[in-house]
Amino acid sequence: MLRDLLAEEGLDDVEIDRDTTFHDDLELESIDLVTLAGSLREHYGEKVNVALFVADLELDEIIALTVGQLVDYVTQSLRSAP
Amino acid sequence: MSKIRTGEITTHVQRLPATTAPALGGEPQVVVFVHGLLTDSLASYYFTLGPAFAAAGHDVVMYDLRGHGRSDRPRTGYRLEAFVDDLAALLDGLEITGRVHLVGNSFGGTIAAGFAAWYPDRVATITMIESEPPVALWNEHMEAGLADAKTHLVLEESIDWIAANHGAHTARLSRNAGRILRTTTLAEDVPLSRTIDDDLSALTCPLLAVFGDESGLSAQAPDLEKRVAGCRTVILPEQGHSVLVEQPAVTRDLILEWVAEHTPAGALR
């Protein structure tokens, strides 16, 4: 999913690990995160609500958000879902 | 990603349906969020107010303005009335026919006021966060501000200075703003926008205006209260122009309370 988004930006060969940040390392803008949130919701359903997850973060924390943090959030949401 | 045809362009829209029943009963209220100029997109609401309004029982509509975010960026056509007509076309496209609550940040608040003036039957309330209504003086302010932005934001050395003094994030937003200014007639078009009379008689719906006391825009508060029936102004202390980003929780609570007060209990919208 993230690869698809990056391919659109012409960044299909960039290395990604848990510490990769969306903003500084991948140079994604907040609007790209909206697109990713939409893709995750479509794929996993309503229980994965990235908008709600990110709304609880401060601006600095959103800017510093890493791939690992988002993966953890998605994993937790899926695990806690009935 | 949801895109919808609005006149000659396509508009990127994100909806968050109400996740609970409205606290006061009745149909959920539709709340439409309108973002600001150049450095802004619907993400500013998606990651701040949007989810909280859906959780409070409202149907949330967020969209990218023409030229911004993932909406189309035509080269010309950036007078206020074009932005207002896009909003009308968006509501038509989404089949929203009842009155909506409009929340606008900065330039988005000016769009909200223009929409309220020119489509009064489609509006329940408007909230303007650090905004001016589209009067003649606003055009003058925009002409000066946009000419200045167009001179500086297209220069690489300005972006470097911004990076050094305000950080990489702001520099990137500025570079993107420069790109919009360079590739469109926005800076020339906005100051030629259609206006409303200075007496604000065109604004007939309840208006909530939120300001930061350090931005300079709060000086309008007494005139707004005097000229618009059902106007409430709130001035946040020690706060500049970035009210929405720096005080999202305060802003959220003010607007949630405002919308609740203006929701007819048990009535259809």
Interface residues (C-beta under 8 A of the other chain):
Chain A: H23 D24 E27 E29 S30 I31 L33 V34 T35 A37 G38 N49 A51 L52 V54 A55 L57 L59 I62 I63
Chain B: M1 S2 Q14 L16 S41 L42 A43 S44 Y46 F47 T48 G50 P51 A52 A55 D64 G69 R70 A168 H169 R172 N176 V245 E246
